[in-house]
Amino acid sequence: RPGHLFPLVAKEGGVLRRAGHTEAAVDLARMAGLTPAGALCEILDDAGDRASRHELRELSEKF
């Protein structure tokens, strides 16, 4: 089921300034010598909340 796409901008200074997923993705790309950009995905449950570890495991077994 497709969802919405939201552009995110990492803070200058990366994870040393803000310990977030966005900064981590950009820092990893930069450390690998790649363009400092990343793609993140958050999987939601049927209620629209972040899926739990249990729900993610069930989903992985299904697909």
N, C-alpha and C positions, 0 to 999 in steps of 0.2 A: 504494500500500500504506500504510494508516494506521499511525501509530506512537503513541508515548506523548506526553502533554503534561506539561511540568514548569513550574510557576509559578516565575518568577525575580523577585527584588527588587533594584532598582538601589541602589547606594550613594548616600547623601547626598553632594552635591558633584559628582555625575555623573562625566563623563570626566576632570575635573580631579583627582578622587580615585582613580578606577580606570578605566583605558583599556579598557573592555570593551564588547561588543556590547549588553548590557542597558542600560548607562548611556548609550550613544550613542543608542539608540532612544528612551529617555525624554527625554534632552536635546533631541533633534530635535523631538519632540512639544511639549515645553515652549516651545521657541523659536518654534514655529509658532502658539503661543497655544492649543494643544489640551490636552486632559486628559493629564497626564504618565504615559502608558502606551504600551506598544508590543507588537507581536507579532513574534516571531523564528522562523525556520525553519532547521533544519540538515538537510541532505540526506545520508543515509548510503548506503554501498555495500552490496553483498550480504553482506559480512562483518560489517557493523555499524560500520564505521569511517567517518569523514568522507569524503565523495566528493572525489576529486581534481578539479582544474580540467579535466582531460581527460574524466573521467567526467561532469562537469556539462555540458560542451559536447556530448557525445554524447546526453545526456538531453534537452537543449534542442532538438537537431535532430530527435529522435524525436517530441517533443510540440510 
